[in-house]
Amino acid sequence: MQGRWHGPLGEALVVAVRAPATEGKANTAVCAALADVLDVRARDVAVVRGMRGRDKIVEIDTPPAGAWQCVRSLLDGPGGNA
């Protein structure tokens, strides 16, 4: 995962994947990347908004303790603004 972005809706992670944006492959890759870094199962991460767009909102089913701190460290990390 790379970077961060401050947009009109506030802070957001920028997740860069190599999967093509066809047949849901990029969405699946985004969920897998987030699941990996948050130490949850990929099936517990779902795109709930933006299935066909570049900007997405994801939901984590039963986030583990420390998930928000992990996200915060990614936002504050060395990636900078991508």
C-alpha positions as a Markdown table, in Angstrom:
| # | Residue | x | y | z |
|---|---|---|---|---|
| 1 | Met | 0.0 | 0.0 | 0.0 |
| 2 | Gln | 1.2 | 3.5 | -0.7 |
| 3 | Gly | 0.7 | 7.0 | 0.3 |
| 4 | Arg | -2.2 | 9.1 | 1.6 |
| 5 | Trp | -4.5 | 11.7 | 0.2 |
| 6 | His | -6.3 | 14.6 | 1.7 |
| 7 | Gly | -9.5 | 15.2 | -0.3 |
| 8 | Pro | -12.9 | 16.9 | 0.2 |
| 9 | Leu | -14.0 | 14.0 | 2.4 |
| 10 | Gly | -10.8 | 14.1 | 4.6 |
| 11 | Glu | -8.0 | 11.7 | 4.9 |
| 12 | Ala | -8.0 | 8.6 | 2.8 |
| 13 | Leu | -5.5 | 5.8 | 2.2 |
| 14 | Val | -4.2 | 5.4 | -1.3 |
| 15 | Val | -4.0 | 1.7 | -2.1 |
| 16 | Ala | -2.1 | 0.9 | -5.3 |
| 17 | Val | -2.7 | -2.5 | -6.9 |
| 18 | Arg | -1.6 | -4.0 | -10.2 |
| 19 | Ala | -4.8 | -5.9 | -10.9 |
| 20 | Pro | -6.8 | -4.7 | -13.8 |
| 21 | Ala | -10.0 | -2.7 | -13.2 |
| 22 | Thr | -12.1 | -5.3 | -15.0 |
| 23 | Glu | -14.5 | -7.9 | -13.6 |
| 24 | Gly | -13.9 | -6.7 | -10.0 |
| 25 | Lys | -10.3 | -7.8 | -10.0 |
| 26 | Ala | -9.0 | -4.4 | -8.7 |
| 27 | Asn | -11.6 | -4.4 | -5.9 |
| 28 | Thr | -10.6 | -7.9 | -4.9 |
| 29 | Ala | -6.9 | -6.8 | -4.9 |
| 30 | Val | -7.7 | -3.7 | -2.8 |
| 31 | Cys | -9.6 | -5.9 | -0.2 |
| 32 | Ala | -6.7 | -8.4 | -0.1 |
| 33 | Ala | -4.1 | -5.7 | 0.4 |
| 34 | Leu | -6.1 | -4.1 | 3.2 |
| 35 | Ala | -6.8 | -7.5 | 4.8 |
| 36 | Asp | -3.1 | -8.3 | 4.7 |
| 37 | Val | -2.0 | -5.2 | 6.4 |
| 38 | Leu | -4.8 | -5.3 | 9.0 |
| 39 | Asp | -4.3 | -9.0 | 9.6 |
| 40 | Val | -7.9 | -10.0 | 8.8 |
| 41 | Arg | -9.3 | -12.4 | 6.2 |
| 42 | Ala | -9.8 | -10.9 | 2.8 |
| 43 | Arg | -13.5 | -12.0 | 2.8 |
| 44 | Asp | -13.9 | -9.7 | 5.9 |
| 45 | Val | -13.1 | -6.6 | 3.9 |
| 46 | Ala | -15.7 | -5.4 | 1.4 |
| 47 | Val | -16.0 | -2.4 | -0.9 |
| 48 | Val | -19.3 | -0.9 | 0.1 |
| 49 | Arg | -19.1 | 2.2 | -2.1 |
| 50 | Gly | -17.3 | 2.9 | -5.4 |
| 51 | Met | -17.3 | -0.6 | -6.9 |
| 52 | Arg | -16.9 | 0.9 | -10.4 |
| 53 | Gly | -14.8 | 4.0 | -9.5 |
| 54 | Arg | -11.3 | 4.9 | -8.4 |
| 55 | Asp | -12.5 | 6.2 | -5.0 |
| 56 | Lys | -13.8 | 3.5 | -2.7 |
| 57 | Ile | -15.2 | 3.1 | 0.8 |
| 58 | Val | -14.4 | -0.2 | 2.4 |
| 59 | Glu | -15.9 | -1.9 | 5.4 |
| 60 | Ile | -14.2 | -4.4 | 7.7 |
| 61 | Asp | -16.4 | -7.0 | 9.3 |
| 62 | Thr | -15.4 | -7.2 | 13.0 |
| 63 | Pro | -12.1 | -5.2 | 12.9 |
| 64 | Pro | -9.4 | -6.5 | 15.2 |
| 65 | Ala | -8.2 | -4.5 | 18.2 |
| 66 | Gly | -5.7 | -2.0 | 16.9 |
| 67 | Ala | -7.1 | -1.7 | 13.4 |
| 68 | Trp | -7.7 | 2.0 | 13.7 |
| 69 | Gln | -4.1 | 2.5 | 15.1 |
| 70 | Cys | -2.8 | 0.6 | 12.1 |
| 71 | Val | -4.8 | 2.8 | 9.7 |
| 72 | Arg | -3.6 | 5.9 | 11.5 |
| 73 | Ser | 0.1 | 4.7 | 11.2 |
| 74 | Leu | -0.4 | 4.1 | 7.4 |
| 75 | Leu | -1.8 | 7.6 | 7.1 |
| 76 | Asp | 1.0 | 9.1 | 9.0 |
| 77 | Gly | 3.7 | 6.9 | 7.5 |
| 78 | Pro | 6.5 | 7.7 | 5.1 |
| 79 | Gly | 4.4 | 7.4 | 2.0 |
| 80 | Gly | 3.5 | 11.1 | 2.0 |
| 81 | Asn | 0.9 | 12.4 | -0.4 |
| 82 | Ala | 0.6 | 10.1 | -3.4 |
